[in-house]
């Protein structure tokens, strides 16, 4: 085992309040290992949230959220309805700002960049993250154009290059074999499950680092959602995946890391096995046992 | 009243209500047919005298000599309508996009009622304003740059006044249409890194194509029939306009100006009825064709 001291990277500021009395130093195999509260035990987190507060029309939706999302793993954000899961997800790619009367304080660092930095280009942030919404939402164009949309927008005009991209990402979403003969058909003639995979492929086509899923399987039939889940498990080798989910079973099946939220606060976060088998907080325990939902 | 009676009474009322509403619907549909037939029978005398095609293609309008050529009037109507749409559509599209996509809610709250007020101004007021402002402006400022002489009373003046009249209509329909584009669709486009303008251009406008088309059809139908405001600024000379600075004489103006006068002339009243019938048929065909095109667009792109 190599040195596993969590060293804050250059651009990542770890406010001191993160390292409090529960910070323990342990010696493992003669190596120093620093154990900090669960939210900070992740090596090289791709997304770090620091003291994030979000107000929508004066309602305090997210309250002082501190969070690290691991790279190349699936993080499931769970919690009862209205706890701010979706808001948190939408803060990541700054889609939230399109609604009115939003106030955001705190920092969200994606790959070391503060996404709310004045000098940062919003499209650059969004390009880093593929979003999969609750209901599949194909653009009103052909299957081919849906995938080529992102790359075209970012300046790829060469038809042959686009062909390659379309094939690559339709294959990645497991859709190529099903649609290769009707690439020019309107995308909304596909079945709902196929549409959702198309949307996934569309997101992947701009080569993001993160995939955000907002209850991405909740409107799908069981077989389609299984396909999507399998895709997620497959994709986590290359992407960091954050999923908001209402189904605990789904989280149990695919999550590597769990974030449990309640009333706008992160109650508990940690490796999936730990949170599911041995939740530290009473609220988490109650939620997991179906005491409330 | 027993329970069974009460139930029977309720069901009777239900059936009665349904039948009354059905009857009223049929009546309002019949009205269109009745008007069409009435116009046809009223214009039958002139149709017996002259061939329809010769009247449609002839340019000479000399009721005293029994010559009734409708070509100038049809062309006058088309010129005014096309000019109006060409002016109004880009304006409406851009301001509609601004209002629904960019404008601060406060601005929207301010502008929306103003547009409704614009839509509610009586046409004659627009007509007077056209005579006082648009006509002299064209006659003194614009026309001299292009043609030797124009009094200002022209199809351009008619087109401008008409454009201003249909702008509020189109804008309010367009903002409705843009608002009906689901937010998820915008999010989907934005989340691959598209800018707002790219999203509008490639997604929202595309999704709204059938709606925009329908709005234009509605506006054109309105423009075809608009009478008083156009009549006041168009010059009303029965000639085929060759430039936008020429006077024109649209069909509705012809009817409104002459009906009830000189009725002693043979066939005159029948000729005016035929003008009305032509207008009626143009609007009917136009609406039918655009409906077919609309269905095609929707099917083609599966919007």
Interface residues (C-beta under 8 A of the other chain):
Chain A: X93 X95 X98 X100 X123 X124 X126 X127 X129 X130 X131 X133 X134 X135 X137 X138 X139 X140 X141 X149 X150 X153 X154 X186 X188 X189 X199 X202 X203 X205 X206 X212
Chain B: X105 X182 X184 X185 X186 X187 X188 X189 X190 X191 X192 X193 X194 X195 X198 X202 X203 X206 X207 X301 X302 X303
